[in-house]
Amino acid sequence: MKTTANHMMGMEGTVQEIISSEKTTVYMVNFTTADGQEAVNHKWLTEEELAPLE
């Protein structure tokens, strides 16, 4: 199956295989990496991947 996702460069039109899935809440987030790069609408983070700011 080819993906229509285009939120990451080079992803659209590539062949994907779903190996597993789980029901959970996912989030789209904006953040700045440690080296100063901006990530906007990064998809999809699960609750387990999020941590509070220190």
Biopython code that builds the backbone (N, CA, C, O; Angstrom):
import numpy as np
from Bio.PDB.StructureBuilder import StructureBuilder

atoms = [
    (1, "MET", "N", (0.836, -1.171, 0.000)),
    (1, "MET", "CA", (0.000, 0.000, 0.000)),
    (1, "MET", "C", (0.887, 1.242, 0.000)),
    (1, "MET", "O", (1.813, 1.337, 0.806)),
    (2, "LYS", "N", (0.620, 2.182, -0.882)),
    (2, "LYS", "CA", (1.374, 3.436, -0.909)),
    (2, "LYS", "C", (0.707, 4.462, -0.008)),
    (2, "LYS", "O", (-0.519, 4.562, 0.036)),
    (3, "THR", "N", (1.527, 5.227, 0.715)),
    (3, "THR", "CA", (0.987, 6.216, 1.646)),
    (3, "THR", "C", (0.726, 7.550, 0.952)),
    (3, "THR", "O", (1.411, 7.923, -0.001)),
    (4, "THR", "N", (-0.275, 8.250, 1.453)),
    (4, "THR", "CA", (-0.542, 9.615, 1.004)),
    (4, "THR", "C", (-0.012, 10.613, 2.028)),
    (4, "THR", "O", (-0.128, 11.824, 1.837)),
    (5, "ALA", "N", (0.571, 10.106, 3.118)),
    (5, "ALA", "CA", (1.128, 10.988, 4.150)),
    (5, "ALA", "C", (2.253, 11.824, 3.561)),
    (5, "ALA", "O", (3.091, 11.324, 2.811)),
    (6, "ASN", "N", (2.260, 13.104, 3.913)),
    (6, "ASN", "CA", (3.300, 13.986, 3.384)),
    (6, "ASN", "C", (3.867, 14.898, 4.466)),
    (6, "ASN", "O", (4.434, 15.946, 4.158)),
    (7, "HIS", "N", (3.718, 14.509, 5.730)),
    (7, "HIS", "CA", (4.183, 15.364, 6.813)),
    (7, "HIS", "C", (5.689, 15.262, 7.048)),
    (7, "HIS", "O", (6.246, 16.025, 7.837)),
    (8, "MET", "N", (6.350, 14.326, 6.369)),
    (8, "MET", "CA", (7.812, 14.239, 6.426)),
    (8, "MET", "C", (8.343, 14.140, 4.990)),
    (8, "MET", "O", (7.782, 13.424, 4.160)),
    (9, "MET", "N", (9.404, 14.848, 4.718)),
    (9, "MET", "CA", (9.981, 14.888, 3.387)),
    (9, "MET", "C", (10.303, 13.476, 2.878)),
    (9, "MET", "O", (10.935, 12.690, 3.584)),
    (10, "GLY", "N", (9.872, 13.163, 1.664)),
    (10, "GLY", "CA", (10.174, 11.885, 1.043)),
    (10, "GLY", "C", (9.233, 10.751, 1.414)),
    (10, "GLY", "O", (9.413, 9.626, 0.948)),
    (11, "MET", "N", (8.236, 11.025, 2.241)),
    (11, "MET", "CA", (7.341, 9.970, 2.711)),
    (11, "MET", "C", (6.209, 9.662, 1.725)),
    (11, "MET", "O", (5.855, 8.499, 1.532)),
    (12, "GLU", "N", (5.647, 10.693, 1.108)),
    (12, "GLU", "CA", (4.489, 10.505, 0.234)),
    (12, "GLU", "C", (4.822, 9.573, -0.933)),
    (12, "GLU", "O", (5.848, 9.727, -1.595)),
    (13, "GLY", "N", (3.928, 8.599, -1.173)),
    (13, "GLY", "CA", (4.088, 7.674, -2.285)),
    (13, "GLY", "C", (4.955, 6.462, -1.988)),
    (13, "GLY", "O", (5.126, 5.598, -2.848)),
    (14, "THR", "N", (5.505, 6.387, -0.781)),
    (14, "THR", "CA", (6.325, 5.227, -0.442)),
    (14, "THR", "C", (5.434, 4.058, -0.020)),
    (14, "THR", "O", (4.289, 4.255, 0.389)),
    (15, "VAL", "N", (5.964, 2.857, -0.123)),
    (15, "VAL", "CA", (5.210, 1.659, 0.254)),
    (15, "VAL", "C", (5.397, 1.414, 1.746)),
    (15, "VAL", "O", (6.520, 1.425, 2.249)),
    (16, "GLN", "N", (4.293, 1.194, 2.447)),
    (16, "GLN", "CA", (4.308, 0.986, 3.891)),
    (16, "GLN", "C", (3.732, -0.380, 4.247)),
    (16, "GLN", "O", (2.888, -0.913, 3.526)),
    (17, "GLU", "N", (4.187, -0.934, 5.344)),
    (17, "GLU", "CA", (3.624, -2.172, 5.876)),
    (17, "GLU", "C", (3.321, -1.950, 7.351)),
    (17, "GLU", "O", (4.220, -1.614, 8.122)),
    (18, "ILE", "N", (2.072, -2.132, 7.753)),
    (18, "ILE", "CA", (1.697, -2.004, 9.160)),
    (18, "ILE", "C", (1.977, -3.338, 9.834)),
    (18, "ILE", "O", (1.379, -4.356, 9.485)),
    (19, "ILE", "N", (2.882, -3.328, 10.794)),
    (19, "ILE", "CA", (3.277, -4.545, 11.493)),
    (19, "ILE", "C", (2.430, -4.760, 12.737)),
    (19, "ILE", "O", (2.078, -5.893, 13.064)),
    (20, "SER", "N", (2.103, -3.676, 13.433)),
    (20, "SER", "CA", (1.243, -3.783, 14.608)),
    (20, "SER", "C", (0.576, -2.436, 14.855)),
    (20, "SER", "O", (0.986, -1.414, 14.305)),
    (21, "SER", "N", (-0.454, -2.453, 15.686)),
    (21, "SER", "CA", (-1.141, -1.220, 16.067)),
    (21, "SER", "C", (-1.750, -1.409, 17.446)),
    (21, "SER", "O", (-1.878, -2.530, 17.939)),
    (22, "GLU", "N", (-2.123, -0.290, 18.060)),
    (22, "GLU", "CA", (-2.788, -0.342, 19.356)),
    (22, "GLU", "C", (-3.723, 0.849, 19.472)),
    (22, "GLU", "O", (-3.468, 1.902, 18.889)),
    (23, "LYS", "N", (-4.810, 0.684, 20.228)),
    (23, "LYS", "CA", (-5.726, 1.798, 20.471)),
    (23, "LYS", "C", (-5.126, 2.677, 21.546)),
    (23, "LYS", "O", (-4.820, 2.203, 22.640)),
    (24, "THR", "N", (-4.956, 3.957, 21.244)),
    (24, "THR", "CA", (-4.387, 4.904, 22.201)),
    (24, "THR", "C", (-4.688, 6.316, 21.723)),
    (24, "THR", "O", (-5.165, 6.508, 20.604)),
    (25, "THR", "N", (-4.416, 7.285, 22.550)),
    (25, "THR", "CA", (-4.528, 8.691, 22.173)),
    (25, "THR", "C", (-3.191, 9.126, 21.588)),
    (25, "THR", "O", (-2.134, 8.802, 22.131)),
    (26, "VAL", "N", (-3.241, 9.860, 20.483)),
    (26, "VAL", "CA", (-2.017, 10.387, 19.880)),
    (26, "VAL", "C", (-2.107, 11.902, 19.799)),
    (26, "VAL", "O", (-3.199, 12.470, 19.810)),
    (27, "TYR", "N", (-0.947, 12.554, 19.719)),
    (27, "TYR", "CA", (-0.874, 14.005, 19.726)),
    (27, "TYR", "C", (-0.010, 14.500, 18.577)),
    (27, "TYR", "O", (0.948, 13.839, 18.176)),
    (28, "MET", "N", (-0.361, 15.675, 18.050)),
    (28, "MET", "CA", (0.493, 16.408, 17.112)),
    (28, "MET", "C", (1.131, 17.524, 17.927)),
    (28, "MET", "O", (0.433, 18.234, 18.652)),
    (29, "VAL", "N", (2.435, 17.686, 17.821)),
    (29, "VAL", "CA", (3.120, 18.667, 18.668)),
    (29, "VAL", "C", (4.080, 19.543, 17.870)),
    (29, "VAL", "O", (4.583, 19.149, 16.818)),
    (30, "ASN", "N", (4.317, 20.732, 18.397)),
    (30, "ASN", "CA", (5.354, 21.639, 17.909)),
    (30, "ASN", "C", (6.440, 21.662, 18.978)),
    (30, "ASN", "O", (6.134, 21.727, 20.168)),
    (31, "PHE", "N", (7.707, 21.610, 18.566)),
    (31, "PHE", "CA", (8.788, 21.668, 19.543)),
    (31, "PHE", "C", (10.072, 22.141, 18.885)),
    (31, "PHE", "O", (10.185, 22.180, 17.660)),
    (32, "THR", "N", (11.030, 22.499, 19.716)),
    (32, "THR", "CA", (12.367, 22.890, 19.266)),
    (32, "THR", "C", (13.342, 21.829, 19.756)),
    (32, "THR", "O", (13.349, 21.481, 20.937)),
    (33, "THR", "N", (14.168, 21.314, 18.845)),
    (33, "THR", "CA", (15.144, 20.291, 19.224)),
    (33, "THR", "C", (16.284, 20.918, 20.020)),
    (33, "THR", "O", (16.416, 22.141, 20.075)),
    (34, "ALA", "N", (17.096, 20.081, 20.630)),
    (34, "ALA", "CA", (18.227, 20.556, 21.431)),
    (34, "ALA", "C", (19.194, 21.409, 20.615)),
    (34, "ALA", "O", (19.864, 22.285, 21.162)),
    (35, "ASP", "N", (19.269, 21.152, 19.286)),
    (35, "ASP", "CA", (20.177, 21.951, 18.445)),
    (35, "ASP", "C", (19.469, 23.130, 17.771)),
    (35, "ASP", "O", (20.024, 23.746, 16.861)),
    (36, "GLY", "N", (18.233, 23.451, 18.217)),
    (36, "GLY", "CA", (17.546, 24.655, 17.762)),
    (36, "GLY", "C", (16.646, 24.512, 16.551)),
    (36, "GLY", "O", (16.107, 25.516, 16.085)),
    (37, "GLN", "N", (16.457, 23.321, 16.021)),
    (37, "GLN", "CA", (15.585, 23.139, 14.864)),
    (37, "GLN", "C", (14.127, 23.098, 15.309)),
    (37, "GLN", "O", (13.796, 22.485, 16.324)),
    (38, "GLU", "N", (13.249, 23.763, 14.532)),
    (38, "GLU", "CA", (11.825, 23.791, 14.835)),
    (38, "GLU", "C", (11.128, 22.618, 14.168)),
    (38, "GLU", "O", (11.336, 22.362, 12.982)),
    (39, "ALA", "N", (10.310, 21.910, 14.915)),
    (39, "ALA", "CA", (9.458, 20.850, 14.378)),
    (39, "ALA", "C", (8.014, 21.302, 14.585)),
    (39, "ALA", "O", (7.604, 21.573, 15.714)),
    (40, "VAL", "N", (7.240, 21.386, 13.497)),
    (40, "VAL", "CA", (5.866, 21.866, 13.564)),
    (40, "VAL", "C", (4.921, 20.751, 13.146)),
    (40, "VAL", "O", (5.132, 20.097, 12.125)),
    (41, "ASN", "N", (3.869, 20.538, 13.948)),
    (41, "ASN", "CA", (2.873, 19.496, 13.702)),
    (41, "ASN", "C", (3.506, 18.120, 13.540)),
    (41, "ASN", "O", (3.115, 17.347, 12.665)),
    (42, "HIS", "N", (4.471, 17.824, 14.377)),
    (42, "HIS", "CA", (5.101, 16.501, 14.347)),
    (42, "HIS", "C", (4.059, 15.456, 14.722)),
    (42, "HIS", "O", (3.368, 15.598, 15.730)),
    (43, "LYS", "N", (3.949, 14.429, 13.931)),
    (43, "LYS", "CA", (2.930, 13.393, 14.135)),
    (43, "LYS", "C", (3.606, 12.077, 14.448)),
    (43, "LYS", "O", (4.737, 11.904, 13.995)),
    (44, "TRP", "N", (3.114, 11.260, 15.073)),
    (44, "TRP", "CA", (2.102, 11.144, 16.096)),
    (44, "TRP", "C", (2.812, 10.684, 17.342)),
    (44, "TRP", "O", (3.436, 9.623, 17.324)),
    (45, "LEU", "N", (2.747, 11.418, 18.403)),
    (45, "LEU", "CA", (3.347, 11.017, 19.671)),
    (45, "LEU", "C", (2.276, 10.408, 20.560)),
    (45, "LEU", "O", (1.160, 10.923, 20.637)),
    (46, "THR", "N", (2.608, 9.327, 21.223)),
    (46, "THR", "CA", (1.682, 8.729, 22.181)),
    (46, "THR", "C", (1.919, 9.347, 23.546)),
    (46, "THR", "O", (2.945, 9.986, 23.779)),
    (47, "GLU", "N", (0.974, 9.156, 24.442)),
    (47, "GLU", "CA", (1.104, 9.707, 25.777)),
    (47, "GLU", "C", (2.369, 9.206, 26.472)),
    (47, "GLU", "O", (2.998, 9.955, 27.220)),
    (48, "GLU", "N", (2.748, 7.953, 26.236)),
    (48, "GLU", "CA", (3.938, 7.390, 26.865)),
    (48, "GLU", "C", (5.224, 8.063, 26.380)),
    (48, "GLU", "O", (6.244, 8.005, 27.068)),
    (49, "GLU", "N", (5.190, 8.698, 25.209)),
    (49, "GLU", "CA", (6.377, 9.363, 24.670)),
    (49, "GLU", "C", (6.523, 10.804, 25.151)),
    (49, "GLU", "O", (7.542, 11.441, 24.884)),
    (50, "LEU", "N", (5.525, 11.324, 25.850)),
    (50, "LEU", "CA", (5.563, 12.699, 26.333)),
    (50, "LEU", "C", (6.056, 12.748, 27.770)),
    (50, "LEU", "O", (5.815, 11.827, 28.552)),
    (51, "ALA", "N", (6.744, 13.824, 28.110)),
    (51, "ALA", "CA", (7.231, 14.023, 29.473)),
    (51, "ALA", "C", (7.039, 15.488, 29.845)),
    (51, "ALA", "O", (7.088, 16.348, 28.966)),
    (52, "PRO", "N", (6.822, 15.795, 31.111)),
    (52, "PRO", "CA", (6.661, 17.198, 31.530)),
    (52, "PRO", "C", (7.962, 17.979, 31.364)),
    (52, "PRO", "O", (9.056, 17.417, 31.415)),
    (53, "LEU", "N", (7.813, 19.283, 31.166)),
    (53, "LEU", "CA", (8.998, 20.153, 31.094)),
    (53, "LEU", "C", (9.609, 20.265, 32.474)),
    (53, "LEU", "O", (8.898, 20.312, 33.478)),
    (54, "GLU", "N", (10.911, 20.306, 32.519)),
    (54, "GLU", "CA", (11.581, 20.413, 33.818)),
    (54, "GLU", "C", (12.026, 21.820, 34.076)),
    (54, "GLU", "O", (12.610, 22.100, 35.123)),
]
sb = StructureBuilder()
sb.init_structure("model")
sb.init_model(0)
sb.init_chain("A")
sb.init_seg("    ")
for serial, (resi, resn, name, xyz) in enumerate(atoms, 1):
    if name == "N":
        sb.init_residue(resn, " ", resi, " ")
    sb.init_atom(name, np.array(xyz, "f"), 0.0, 1.0, " ", f" {name:<3s}", serial, name[0])
structure = sb.get_structure()
